[in-house]
């Protein structure tokens, strides 16, 4: 008896699981939240006894004659005060190395060096994946990232810690960019949206938060995360084949047949060879497309520009919302879990709806999600002006703004795959991610506005969101269920004609008719 009956759905499930575990390594992008954590209060033993104090805004934990929060208390009240004020939700690298107390190091925090690594990885690995292959580049990324993640928590040196976090960032870039191109080319076209909804970033955030909660300190969290990430590496190395779409695009038809044969074996169905496409007499050779020649084609130029805008707006608004939402709840863990769980539930619901609602395309999701986010950002601003921050309804609308802003990432990633040709898919997605990284850096700078004029942060999100809605409405084309093999070319199928049969065509001769057209 089979746990999953033979059929392509069996392969889709394996890919969905693999991509979710890929996300678990990618979520190290948010681990600086835990690495930089410092408690609001701390206690220290002095010659006068135990002293508890408020941690200053600089986050430096070194005691400097701060007022004693437990002064004039005795007995049980004093003991309770010491217990309460010395409580820390997590032991971070910032606390251990006292990064915020050291000039120079405090100006270049773990997030900075890690994002530099991600930026370098985005620039290099997207191009490498288009030239060397999806699988090899993905494995290379993880072979760099996983050991670096563990080594970053091994040495008692800030310099070594920063160096290996930068290398971890290169690995993160590979799983975020190359991983998406690889898995999206293996999964069935009609399951591609589910690849972004069921296997999602929010689930990985919940998993990372659980690891941090149960380990309690950053070193053990890093080692455990590295061990869990080995699952993804093992599945890709030992089980999954190279992308047959990429192989055929490169003219490596024999290897593409081996890849399709592997997919058929995993699915438990009969393999039917696919002949090479017939050469048409006097036919113009297919032009090789690279990231530079993309701008020579009016349609591809429009596609890449709208993608860059989408990624910039989403990278800016999503990061701003996440970065400025730490005080939604008093308990650190509640805020982390609440954000992850709510976003995960919404994405799973959307995954089911996508299969039953053919009209719910990429444009519809982007326009609706971004518009709703704008509305909820407006509510957040209204409650801030009314002095209602901290109330349950403030938390509710803030979470809604966060969720709908985060959902816009789905059409960003999907359109990055479905609007661009296979030759440059990984490279173009990497370019989009680079734009997103610069947006993240901009968001980290603008987040300081919260301490000066908090409504201004959300006004920026509204302005950018409106720009995204207008641009997408007029320029973004629908790509739901399109064929990735012909994406971004004149032979691309219309969304109405692409369906579940497309993935089956990769296993039988039916696609021969498509190749002859």
C-alpha positions as CSV (number, residue, x, y, z in Angstrom):
1,X,0.0,0.0,0.0
2,X,1.4,3.4,-1.0
3,X,1.3,6.3,1.4
4,X,0.9,8.5,-1.7
5,X,-0.6,6.8,-4.8
6,X,1.5,6.7,-8.0
7,X,1.2,9.9,-10.0
8,X,2.8,13.3,-10.5
9,X,1.2,14.4,-7.3
10,X,3.7,12.3,-5.4
11,X,6.6,14.3,-6.9
12,X,4.8,17.5,-6.2
13,X,4.4,16.6,-2.5
14,X,8.2,15.8,-2.3
15,X,9.0,19.1,-3.9
16,X,6.7,21.0,-1.6
17,X,8.4,19.4,1.4
18,X,11.8,20.1,0.0
19,X,11.1,23.7,-0.7
20,X,9.7,24.2,2.8
21,X,12.9,22.8,4.3
22,X,14.8,25.1,1.8
23,X,12.9,28.0,3.4
24,X,14.1,26.9,6.9
25,X,17.6,27.7,5.9
26,X,16.6,30.9,4.1
27,X,14.8,32.1,7.3
28,X,18.3,32.6,8.7
29,X,17.7,36.0,7.0
30,X,15.6,36.8,10.0
31,X,17.9,35.2,12.7
32,X,19.5,38.6,13.4
33,X,16.3,39.4,15.2
34,X,17.4,36.8,17.8
35,X,21.1,37.6,17.4
36,X,20.5,41.3,18.3
37,X,18.0,40.7,21.1
38,X,18.6,42.5,24.4
39,X,16.2,42.5,27.4
40,X,14.5,45.7,28.5
41,X,15.9,45.3,32.0
42,X,19.0,43.6,33.5
43,X,20.5,42.8,36.9
44,X,24.1,42.7,38.1
45,X,26.0,41.9,41.3
46,X,27.8,44.8,42.8
47,X,29.6,45.5,46.1
48,X,26.4,47.0,47.4
49,X,24.4,43.8,46.3
50,X,22.3,43.0,43.4
51,X,21.2,46.0,41.3
52,X,18.5,45.9,38.6
53,X,18.3,48.6,36.0
54,X,16.6,49.6,32.7
55,X,18.8,48.8,29.7
56,X,19.5,52.2,27.9
57,X,18.4,52.9,24.3
58,X,22.0,52.1,23.2
59,X,21.3,48.5,24.3
60,X,24.7,48.4,26.0
61,X,24.3,46.0,29.0
62,X,27.3,47.3,31.0
63,X,26.2,48.8,34.3
64,X,26.9,52.6,34.6
65,X,25.4,53.8,37.9
66,X,21.8,53.4,36.6
67,X,18.9,53.8,39.1
68,X,18.2,50.6,41.0
69,X,14.7,49.4,40.0
70,X,14.4,47.2,43.1
71,X,15.5,49.9,45.6
72,X,13.6,50.1,49.0
73,X,12.2,46.6,48.6
74,X,12.8,43.8,51.1
75,X,12.0,40.1,51.6
76,X,9.7,38.5,49.0
77,X,9.1,41.7,47.1
78,X,12.8,42.2,46.6
79,X,13.2,38.6,45.4
80,X,10.3,38.9,43.0
81,X,11.7,42.1,41.7
82,X,15.1,40.5,41.0
83,X,13.4,37.6,39.3
84,X,11.3,39.8,37.1
85,X,13.9,42.3,36.1
86,X,16.6,39.7,35.4
87,X,14.4,37.7,33.1
88,X,15.6,37.5,29.5
89,X,13.6,35.7,26.8
90,X,16.8,34.7,24.9
91,X,20.6,34.7,25.2
92,X,21.8,36.5,22.1
93,X,25.2,37.1,20.5
94,X,24.8,40.8,21.2
95,X,24.5,40.0,24.9
96,X,27.4,37.5,24.9
97,X,29.9,39.6,22.9
98,X,28.5,42.9,24.3
99,X,28.4,44.2,20.7
100,X,26.4,47.3,21.5
101,X,29.1,48.4,24.0
102,X,32.0,48.2,21.6
103,X,32.7,51.1,19.3
104,X,33.1,50.0,15.7
105,X,31.4,46.6,16.1
106,X,28.1,48.2,17.2
107,X,28.0,50.1,13.9
108,X,28.3,46.9,11.8
109,X,26.0,44.5,13.4
110,X,25.4,40.8,12.4
111,X,22.5,41.8,10.1
112,X,24.8,44.1,8.2
113,X,27.5,41.6,7.4
114,X,24.9,38.9,6.7
115,X,23.1,41.1,4.2
116,X,26.4,41.9,2.5
117,X,26.8,38.2,2.0
118,X,23.3,37.8,0.7
119,X,23.9,40.7,-1.7
120,X,27.2,39.1,-3.0
121,X,25.4,35.8,-3.4
122,X,22.6,37.3,-5.3
123,X,25.0,39.0,-7.7
124,X,27.0,35.8,-8.4
125,X,24.8,32.7,-7.9
126,X,21.9,33.7,-10.2
127,X,24.3,33.9,-13.1
128,X,26.1,30.7,-12.1
129,X,22.8,28.8,-11.9
130,X,21.9,29.9,-15.4
131,X,25.2,28.7,-16.7
132,X,26.1,25.7,-14.5
133,X,22.7,24.4,-13.6
134,X,20.1,24.8,-10.9
135,X,20.9,21.6,-8.8
136,X,24.7,22.1,-8.8
137,X,24.5,25.7,-7.8
138,X,21.9,25.0,-5.1
139,X,24.1,22.2,-3.6
140,X,27.1,24.5,-3.8
141,X,25.2,27.2,-1.9
142,X,24.2,24.9,0.9
143,X,27.7,23.5,1.1
144,X,28.9,27.0,1.8
145,X,26.0,28.1,4.0
146,X,25.4,25.1,6.3
147,X,29.0,24.7,7.6
148,X,29.3,28.5,7.9
149,X,26.2,28.7,10.0
150,X,27.6,26.2,12.4
151,X,31.0,27.7,12.5
152,X,29.6,31.1,13.2
153,X,28.6,29.8,16.6
154,X,31.8,27.8,17.3
155,X,34.5,30.5,17.9
156,X,34.7,33.0,20.7
157,X,35.7,35.8,18.4
158,X,33.5,38.6,17.1
159,X,35.6,38.8,13.9
160,X,35.1,35.1,13.2
161,X,31.4,35.3,14.1
162,X,30.9,38.2,11.6
163,X,33.0,36.4,8.9
164,X,31.0,33.2,9.0
165,X,27.7,35.1,9.2
166,X,28.7,36.8,5.9
167,X,29.4,33.4,4.3
168,X,26.1,32.1,5.7
169,X,24.5,35.0,3.8
170,X,26.0,33.7,0.5
171,X,24.3,30.4,1.2
172,X,21.0,32.1,2.0
173,X,21.1,33.9,-1.3
174,X,21.4,30.5,-3.0
175,X,18.5,28.9,-1.3
176,X,16.3,32.0,-1.7
177,X,17.0,32.7,-5.4
178,X,18.4,29.5,-7.0
179,X,16.2,27.4,-4.8
180,X,13.0,29.0,-6.1
181,X,14.1,28.7,-9.8
182,X,15.0,25.0,-9.2
183,X,11.9,23.9,-7.4
184,X,9.5,26.0,-9.5
185,X,10.8,24.3,-12.7
186,X,10.3,20.8,-11.2
187,X,6.8,21.2,-9.7
188,X,3.7,20.9,-11.8
189,X,2.5,24.3,-13.3
190,X,-0.8,24.1,-11.5
191,X,1.0,23.5,-8.2
192,X,3.4,26.4,-8.6
193,X,1.2,28.8,-6.5
194,X,1.0,26.2,-3.8
195,X,4.8,26.0,-3.8
196,X,4.7,29.6,-2.6
197,X,1.7,29.2,-0.2
198,X,1.9,25.8,1.5
199,X,5.7,25.8,1.5
200,X,6.1,29.3,2.8
201,X,8.3,31.7,4.7
202,X,5.9,32.0,7.6
203,X,6.1,28.3,8.4
204,X,9.9,28.6,8.4
205,X,9.6,31.5,10.7
206,X,7.6,29.5,13.1
207,X,10.1,26.6,12.9
208,X,13.0,29.0,13.6
209,X,11.2,30.6,16.5
210,X,10.5,27.1,18.0
211,X,14.2,26.2,17.6
212,X,15.2,29.5,19.4
213,X,12.6,29.0,22.1
214,X,13.7,25.4,23.0
215,X,17.4,26.0,22.7
216,X,17.3,29.3,24.6
217,X,20.6,30.6,23.2
218,X,22.1,31.6,19.9
219,X,25.0,29.1,19.7
220,X,22.8,26.0,20.1
221,X,20.2,27.5,17.9
222,X,22.7,27.9,15.1
223,X,24.0,24.3,15.4
224,X,20.5,22.8,15.5
225,X,19.4,24.9,12.5
226,X,22.5,23.7,10.5
227,X,21.7,20.0,11.3
228,X,18.0,20.5,10.2
229,X,19.1,22.1,7.0
230,X,21.0,18.9,6.1
231,X,17.7,17.4,5.3
232,X,17.2,19.7,2.3
233,X,20.7,19.1,1.1
234,X,20.3,15.3,1.3
235,X,17.0,15.3,-0.6
236,X,18.4,17.4,-3.5
237,X,21.7,15.6,-3.7
238,X,20.4,12.0,-3.5
239,X,16.8,12.1,-4.8
240,X,15.8,15.1,-7.0
241,X,17.2,15.5,-10.6
242,X,18.5,18.5,-12.4
243,X,15.8,20.8,-13.9
244,X,14.7,19.2,-17.2
245,X,13.4,22.6,-18.4
246,X,16.9,24.1,-18.0
247,X,18.6,21.1,-19.6
248,X,16.3,21.2,-22.7
249,X,16.8,24.9,-23.0
250,X,20.6,24.4,-23.1
251,X,20.1,21.7,-25.8
252,X,21.2,18.9,-23.4
253,X,18.4,16.6,-24.5
254,X,19.9,13.3,-23.3
255,X,20.4,14.6,-19.8
256,X,16.9,16.1,-19.9
257,X,15.6,12.6,-20.7
258,X,17.4,11.2,-17.7
259,X,15.9,13.9,-15.5
260,X,12.4,13.1,-16.9
261,X,13.1,9.4,-16.3
262,X,13.9,10.2,-12.7
263,X,10.7,12.2,-12.3
264,X,8.7,9.3,-13.8
265,X,10.4,6.8,-11.4
266,X,9.7,9.0,-8.4
267,X,6.1,9.4,-9.5
268,X,5.7,5.7,-10.1
269,X,4.4,6.1,-13.6
270,X,5.6,4.8,-16.9
271,X,8.3,6.8,-18.7
272,X,7.7,7.7,-22.3
273,X,10.7,9.2,-24.1
274,X,10.3,12.7,-25.6
275,X,12.1,13.1,-29.0
276,X,14.2,16.1,-29.6
277,X,12.4,19.0,-31.3
278,X,12.5,18.7,-35.1
279,X,14.6,21.3,-36.9
280,X,12.5,23.4,-39.2
281,X,14.2,24.2,-42.5
282,X,15.1,27.9,-42.9
283,X,14.0,28.6,-39.4
284,X,15.6,31.4,-37.6
285,X,17.8,30.1,-34.7
286,X,16.5,30.9,-31.3
287,X,18.2,33.9,-29.9
288,X,20.1,33.5,-26.7
289,X,18.7,35.8,-24.1
290,X,20.8,37.2,-21.3
291,X,20.2,39.9,-18.7
292,X,21.6,42.6,-21.0
293,X,19.7,41.7,-24.1
294,X,16.5,41.6,-22.0
295,X,16.4,45.4,-22.3
296,X,16.5,45.1,-26.1
297,X,13.1,43.4,-26.1
298,X,10.3,45.8,-25.3
299,X,8.1,43.2,-23.6
300,X,10.9,41.7,-21.5
301,X,12.1,45.2,-20.6
302,X,8.7,46.1,-19.4
303,X,8.5,42.8,-17.4
304,X,11.9,43.3,-15.7
305,X,11.1,46.9,-14.8
306,X,7.7,46.1,-13.3
307,X,9.4,43.2,-11.4
308,X,12.0,45.5,-9.9
309,X,9.4,47.9,-8.8
310,X,7.3,45.2,-7.2
311,X,10.3,43.8,-5.3
312,X,11.5,47.2,-4.2
313,X,8.1,48.2,-2.8
314,X,7.5,44.9,-1.2
315,X,11.0,44.7,0.2
316,X,10.7,48.2,1.7
317,X,7.1,48.0,3.1
318,X,7.3,44.4,4.4
319,X,10.7,45.0,6.2
320,X,9.5,48.3,7.6
321,X,6.3,46.7,9.0
322,X,8.3,43.8,10.5
323,X,11.0,45.9,11.9
324,X,8.7,48.4,13.5
325,X,6.2,45.8,14.9
326,X,8.3,44.5,17.8
327,X,6.1,46.4,20.3
328,X,2.8,44.9,19.1
329,X,2.8,42.6,22.1
330,X,4.6,42.8,25.5
331,X,5.9,39.2,25.2
332,X,8.7,38.7,22.7
333,X,7.7,35.1,21.8
334,X,4.0,35.9,21.4
335,X,4.7,38.6,18.8
336,X,7.0,36.2,16.8
337,X,4.6,33.3,16.9
338,X,1.5,35.4,16.2
339,X,3.0,37.0,13.1
340,X,4.2,33.6,11.7
341,X,1.0,31.6,12.5
342,X,-1.4,34.1,11.1
343,X,0.6,34.6,7.9
344,X,0.9,30.9,7.4
345,X,-2.8,30.2,7.8
346,X,-3.7,32.9,5.3
347,X,-1.2,31.6,2.8
348,X,-2.5,28.0,3.1
349,X,-6.0,29.2,2.6
350,X,-4.9,31.1,-0.5
351,X,-3.2,27.9,-1.7
352,X,-6.4,25.9,-1.6
353,X,-8.4,28.8,-3.1
354,X,-5.9,29.0,-6.0
355,X,-6.8,25.6,-7.2
356,X,-10.6,26.2,-7.1
357,X,-10.7,29.8,-8.3
358,X,-9.2,30.1,-11.8
359,X,-9.8,33.9,-11.8
360,X,-7.5,34.3,-8.7
361,X,-4.4,35.1,-10.7
362,X,-1.1,36.9,-9.9
363,X,-2.4,40.3,-10.7
364,X,-5.6,39.8,-8.6
365,X,-3.5,38.7,-5.6
366,X,-1.1,41.6,-5.8
367,X,-3.8,44.2,-6.4
368,X,-6.1,43.0,-3.6
369,X,-3.4,42.3,-1.1
370,X,-1.6,45.6,-1.6
371,X,-4.9,47.5,-1.6
372,X,-6.0,45.9,1.7
373,X,-2.5,46.6,3.2
374,X,-2.9,50.3,2.3
375,X,-6.3,50.3,4.1
376,X,-5.0,48.7,7.2
377,X,-1.9,51.0,7.3
378,X,-4.4,53.8,7.2
379,X,-6.2,52.3,10.3
380,X,-2.8,52.0,12.1
381,X,-2.1,55.7,11.5
382,X,-5.6,56.6,12.7
383,X,-5.2,54.6,15.9
384,X,-1.8,56.2,16.5
385,X,-3.2,59.7,16.2
386,X,-6.1,58.6,18.5
387,X,-3.5,57.4,21.1
388,X,-4.9,53.8,21.0
389,X,-1.6,52.1,20.5
390,X,-1.4,48.9,22.6
391,X,-5.1,48.2,22.4
392,X,-6.2,44.8,20.9
393,X,-7.7,46.4,17.8
394,X,-4.4,48.3,17.1
395,X,-2.6,44.9,17.3
396,X,-5.3,43.4,15.0
397,X,-5.0,46.0,12.2
398,X,-1.2,46.1,12.5
399,X,-1.1,42.3,12.0
400,X,-3.5,42.6,9.1
401,X,-1.3,45.2,7.5
402,X,1.7,42.9,8.1
403,X,0.0,39.9,6.6
404,X,-1.3,41.5,3.5
405,X,2.0,43.2,2.8
406,X,3.8,39.9,3.2
407,X,1.4,38.2,0.8
408,X,2.5,40.5,-2.0
409,X,5.8,38.5,-2.0
410,X,3.9,35.6,-3.6
411,X,3.2,37.3,-6.9
412,X,6.7,38.8,-6.8
413,X,8.3,35.4,-6.8
414,X,5.8,33.8,-9.1
415,X,6.0,36.5,-11.7
416,X,9.8,36.5,-11.5
417,X,9.6,32.9,-12.8
418,X,6.7,33.2,-15.1
419,X,7.6,36.5,-16.9
420,X,11.2,35.7,-17.8
421,X,12.7,33.1,-20.2
422,X,14.4,30.0,-18.8
423,X,17.9,31.3,-19.9
424,X,17.8,34.2,-17.5
425,X,15.3,33.1,-14.9
426,X,17.7,32.6,-12.1
427,X,19.7,35.7,-13.1
428,X,16.6,37.9,-13.4
429,X,15.3,36.6,-10.1
430,X,18.7,37.4,-8.5
431,X,18.5,40.9,-9.9
432,X,15.1,41.3,-8.4
433,X,16.4,40.1,-5.1
434,X,19.3,42.6,-5.3
435,X,16.7,45.3,-5.7
436,X,14.9,43.9,-2.7
437,X,18.1,43.8,-0.6
438,X,18.7,47.5,-1.3
439,X,15.1,48.1,-0.3
440,X,15.7,46.2,3.0
441,X,18.7,48.5,3.7
442,X,16.6,51.5,3.0
443,X,13.9,50.2,5.3
444,X,16.4,49.7,8.1
445,X,17.4,53.3,7.8
446,X,13.8,54.6,7.6
447,X,12.8,52.6,10.6
448,X,14.5,55.2,12.8
449,X,11.7,57.5,11.9
450,X,9.6,55.6,14.4
451,X,11.3,57.2,17.3
452,X,10.6,60.7,15.8
453,X,7.3,60.4,14.1
454,X,5.8,56.9,14.1
455,X,2.9,57.6,11.7
456,X,5.4,58.7,9.1
457,X,6.7,55.1,8.8
458,X,3.3,53.9,7.7
459,X,2.7,56.9,5.5
460,X,5.7,55.8,3.5
461,X,4.3,52.3,3.2
462,X,1.0,53.7,1.9
463,X,2.8,55.9,-0.7
464,X,4.8,53.0,-2.0
465,X,1.9,50.7,-1.9
466,X,-0.2,53.0,-4.1
467,X,2.6,53.2,-6.6
468,X,2.7,49.4,-6.7
469,X,-1.0,49.2,-7.3
470,X,-1.1,51.7,-10.1
471,X,1.9,50.2,-11.9
472,X,0.7,46.6,-11.6
473,X,-2.8,47.6,-12.8
474,X,-1.5,49.1,-16.0
475,X,1.7,47.1,-16.7
476,X,1.6,43.6,-15.1
477,X,0.4,40.8,-17.3
478,X,-1.4,37.7,-16.0
479,X,0.8,34.6,-15.9
480,X,-1.1,32.0,-13.9
481,X,-0.5,28.4,-15.1
482,X,1.8,29.6,-17.9
483,X,4.4,27.1,-19.3
484,X,7.8,27.9,-17.8
485,X,9.4,26.2,-20.8
486,X,8.1,29.0,-23.1
487,X,7.9,31.8,-20.5
488,X,8.9,35.2,-21.8
489,X,9.0,34.1,-25.4
490,X,6.7,34.6,-28.4
491,X,5.6,31.0,-28.1
492,X,4.4,31.4,-24.5
493,X,1.0,29.9,-23.9
494,X,-1.8,32.0,-22.8
495,X,-2.9,31.3,-19.1
496,X,-6.2,30.1,-20.3
497,X,-4.6,27.2,-22.3
498,X,-2.1,26.1,-19.7
499,X,-3.3,23.6,-17.1
500,X,-2.5,20.5,-15.2
501,X,-1.8,18.6,-18.4
502,X,1.4,20.6,-19.0
503,X,3.4,18.7,-16.4
504,X,2.1,15.4,-17.6
505,X,3.3,16.4,-21.1
506,X,6.8,16.3,-19.7
507,X,6.4,12.6,-19.1
508,X,4.6,11.5,-22.3
509,X,4.7,12.2,-26.0
510,X,2.0,14.7,-26.0
511,X,4.5,17.6,-25.7
512,X,5.9,16.6,-29.1
513,X,3.1,18.5,-30.7
514,X,4.1,21.6,-28.7
515,X,7.7,21.3,-29.8
516,X,6.6,21.1,-33.4
517,X,4.6,24.3,-33.3
